[in-house]
Amino acid sequence: MAELFPPIEPYDQGLLDVGDGHRIHWETSGNPEGKPAVVLHGGPGQGSAPGMRRMFDPARYRVVLLDQRGCGRSVPHATTSVRDNTTEHLVADLERLREHLGIERWLVTGGSWGTTLALVYAERFPERVSEIVVSAISTTRRSEIDWLYRGVRRFFPEEWARFTLGADDDVAAYAELMSSSDPAVRDRAAAAWRRWEDVVLSLEPGAPPVQDEPVDDATLAFVRLTTHYYAHAGWLEEGAVIRDAGRLAGIPGVLIHGRLDLSCPVTTAWELAEAWPGAELLVDDHSGHRASDVKRGWKLAALDRFAR
């Protein structure tokens, strides 16, 4: 079993004013003189988690966690507004945070939506990125979004009928529902969206049973931001992330994926690896979207190698 590092607490944290009325929460842990690494959470809108620190050797890494606009401890919360919240804003926020922390170059890591953000940022600022380690590869193409919220229905027709709520364009319709002034409408939509996300991952090894739970503010922020971003395909030109992967030439990259990932089929990871000169693709044949011992081991090994 891949052994994570012991839990640690941040040695510094704060709220960074990034403009547009937004302040993003950040924290640093590990060694202040260590190799800088920034962790980009998924979602969009899931927020960072303390367990993310445990992938890094605290003696060798200076670990930066942040909550992207609208979620976690950043303000304002997406439950009240998604104004000025796009991929371009998040990329600009990362640059502001890097400058604020006095970091010249950093390793960038993330999973799922965090992969998209990591790649867009690195393609925009390759000179600021030392290495990239990403998992559960997604580039937020419309084709990928259509697969996740429409194509997968062939495996779960009864659940998809429940998910659609009678809407034709599910993602855009949900984005509208999550903007409703009626809390009951927002809660009902958030619960249905979360259930579909859980259903899609329900066939994975060790997946917990799908069950409905009360909707909290974290769920509301996650669903509102996810639908907001996916209704616009991340404001990205279709296929641009893979098309522009040549800009990453010279940046060591490790791509980690599960072959049983029904949420983000492995074809995207393969296409990205083909377009990124020098990238290393590792595929676990026995896991899906969620973490696995094999994938954790690969990531720990990559981070150990890059720390040298």
Beta strands, then each sheet from edge to edge (+ up, - down):
strand 1: 12-19
strand 2: 22-30
strand 3: 35-40
strand 4: 61-66
strand 5: 106-112
strand 6: 129-137
strand 7: 253-258
strand 8: 280-284
sheet 1: 1+ 2- 4+ 3+ 5+ 6+ 7+ 8+
end
